[in-house]
Amino acid sequence: MTEATDTKKRILDVGEQLFLKGGYDSFSYRHISSALGIKNAAVHYHYPSKAELGAAVIRRARRRFARWREEVEARGDDAVQKLEALFGIFRNFLQAGTVCFGGALAINFPALPPEMQREAQDLNGDFLAWTEAVLREGRREGRFTFPGDPKDQAVVVLACIQGLLQIARETDPSHFDAAVTQLMRSMKA
C-alpha cells in the first residue's frame, strides 16, 4: 500500500468512526486532520468534499455487508443462524459504543447530500433484501412463522434491531440480547 493509499484509507477510517459516533453533521475535516496529525488540505486532496467522503464511507459499508453475506452463505447456515448472525452485526455496533449506519444516516437524512441519500437507500435496500430472503427461506423451511409478507417482516425486524440498538446504548446494554431473544421467539415456529 502506498503512502497516499494509506492516508486515504486512514481518512476514511476516521471519517467512518466520527460518522457512526454522531452522524454526518457532527464532524468536520478539521476533526479528521487533527485525529490523524495531517493538514486539512490532505483530507481535501483525497476527498474534495465531505459528501464524497460520506458516500465513500457508505459504499465501503455496502462492500463489507456484501462480503459478510457471502461468508454467511458459504457457511451453510440455516435461516435462524443467518438472522442471529445479522443481529451480531448490530451487537458489534453496541459494543463499539456507536450507532449503526442506518441510525447514523437517519439522524438527518433529508439534509444529506443527494449522493449520500442514494448510497444510504442502496445500503438499506441491501439489508432489507437479504433479511427478506432469509425470512422467506426460514418460512419455507418451517423455522419461522409470522403473519404477512416476508418483505414487511424484514422491515419490522430491521426497524426493531435499529431501535433496539439505540435503546440499549441509552439504557442498559443487556436489553439488546433480551429483546433479540424476544423477537426471535415471536417469529420461530
C-alpha positions in Angstrom: 0.0 0.0 0.0 1.4 3.4 -1.0 1.6 6.3 1.5 -1.2 8.1 -0.4 -3.4 5.0 -0.4 -2.7 4.5 3.3 -3.6 8.1 4.1 -6.8 7.9 2.1 -7.8 4.7 4.0 -6.9 6.3 7.3 -9.1 9.3 6.4 -11.9 7.0 5.5 -11.5 5.1 8.8 -11.6 8.2 11.0 -14.4 9.7 9.0 -16.4 6.5 9.5 -15.7 6.4 13.2 -16.8 10.0 13.6 -19.9 9.5 11.4 -21.0 6.5 13.5 -20.5 8.3 16.8 -22.6 11.3 15.9 -23.8 11.5 12.3 -22.8 13.4 9.3 -23.1 16.9 10.8 -21.2 16.0 14.0 -17.7 16.3 12.5 -15.6 18.4 10.1 -12.4 17.8 8.1 -10.6 19.6 11.0 -11.6 16.7 13.3 -10.2 14.2 10.8 -7.0 16.1 10.2 -6.5 16.6 13.9 -7.0 12.9 14.7 -4.5 11.9 12.0 -2.0 14.7 12.6 -2.2 15.8 9.0 -3.3 19.1 7.3 -6.9 19.8 6.2 -5.5 20.1 2.6 -4.6 16.4 2.8 -8.1 15.4 3.6 -9.5 17.6 0.8 -6.9 16.1 -1.6 -8.3 12.6 -1.1 -12.0 13.6 -0.6 -12.6 17.1 -2.2 -16.0 17.3 -0.5 -17.5 15.9 2.7 -20.3 14.5 0.6 -17.7 12.4 -1.3 -16.2 11.2 1.9 -19.7 10.3 3.3 -20.6 8.5 0.1 -17.3 6.6 0.2 -18.0 5.5 3.8 -21.4 4.2 2.9 -20.1 2.4 -0.2 -17.4 0.7 1.9 -20.1 -0.4 4.3 -22.1 -1.9 1.4 -18.9 -3.8 0.3 -18.4 -5.1 3.8 -22.0 -6.2 4.0 -21.7 -8.0 0.6 -18.6 -9.9 1.8 -20.3 -10.7 5.1 -23.3 -12.1 3.2 -21.1 -14.3 1.1 -19.3 -15.6 4.2 -22.6 -16.4 5.9 -24.0 -18.1 2.8 -20.7 -20.1 2.3 -21.0 -21.5 5.9 -24.3 -23.1 5.0 -26.1 -21.6 8.0 -29.9 -22.2 8.3 -32.3 -19.2 8.3 -32.2 -18.9 12.1 -28.4 -18.9 12.2 -28.4 -16.3 9.4 -30.7 -14.0 11.3 -28.7 -14.4 14.5 -25.6 -13.5 12.5 -27.4 -10.4 11.3 -28.1 -9.4 14.9 -24.4 -9.9 15.6 -23.6 -7.0 13.3 -25.7 -4.7 15.4 -24.4 -6.2 18.6 -20.9 -5.2 17.4 -22.1 -1.6 17.0 -23.4 -1.7 20.5 -20.1 -3.0 21.8 -18.2 -0.3 19.9 -20.4 2.4 21.5 -21.7 3.7 18.2 -25.0 3.7 16.2 -25.4 1.5 13.1 -25.2 3.0 9.7 -29.0 3.2 9.4 -29.1 5.2 12.7 -26.3 7.5 11.7 -27.9 8.1 8.3 -31.4 8.6 9.7 -30.3 11.4 12.1 -30.6 14.0 9.3 -31.4 12.0 6.2 -33.3 14.9 4.5 -30.3 17.2 4.8 -27.8 14.7 3.4 -26.3 15.5 0.0 -28.2 13.6 -2.8 -25.3 11.2 -3.5 -25.3 10.2 0.2 -29.0 9.7 0.2 -28.8 7.4 -2.8 -26.0 5.4 -1.2 -28.0 5.2 2.1 -31.0 4.0 0.2 -28.9 1.3 -1.5 -27.4 0.2 1.8 -30.8 -0.1 3.4 -32.1 -1.9 0.3 -29.2 -4.4 0.7 -30.1 -5.1 4.3 -33.8 -5.4 3.5 -33.4 -7.6 0.5 -31.2 -10.0 2.4 -33.3 -10.1 5.5 -36.4 -10.7 3.4 -34.7 -13.6 1.6 -33.7 -15.1 5.0 -37.2 -14.8 6.4 -38.7 -16.3 3.2 -36.2 -19.2 3.4 -36.9 -19.7 7.1 -40.7 -19.8 6.5 -40.2 -22.3 3.7 -38.0 -24.5 6.0 -40.7 -24.2 8.7 -38.3 -22.4 11.0 -40.3 -19.1 11.1 -43.9 -18.3 11.4 -45.2 -14.7 11.2 -48.2 -13.1 9.7 -47.9 -11.2 6.5 -45.3 -11.0 3.8 -41.6 -11.6 4.5 -40.8 -8.2 2.9 -42.9 -6.5 5.5 -41.5 -8.7 8.3 -38.0 -7.7 7.1 -38.9 -4.1 7.7 -40.2 -4.9 11.1 -37.0 -6.9 12.0 -34.6 -4.2 10.9 -36.6 -1.4 12.5 -36.7 -3.3 15.7 -33.0 -4.1 15.7 -32.0 -0.5 14.8 -34.3 0.9 17.5 -33.1 -1.7 20.0 -29.5 -0.6 19.4 -30.5 2.9 20.4 -32.4 1.9 23.5 -29.6 -0.4 24.6 -27.0 2.3 24.1 -29.0 4.8 26.1 -30.2 2.5 28.9 -28.8 -1.0 29.6 -26.8 -3.0 27.0 -28.3 -6.2 28.3 -31.7 -5.1 26.9 -30.2 -5.9 23.4 -29.9 -9.6 23.9 -33.1 -9.9 25.9 -35.1 -8.1 23.1 -33.4 -10.1 20.3 -34.4 -13.3 22.2 -38.0 -12.0 22.4 -38.0 -11.0 18.7 -36.8 -14.4 17.6 -39.3 -16.1 20.0 -42.1 -14.2 18.3 -41.1 -15.5 14.8 -40.0 -19.1 15.5 -42.2 -22.0 14.5 
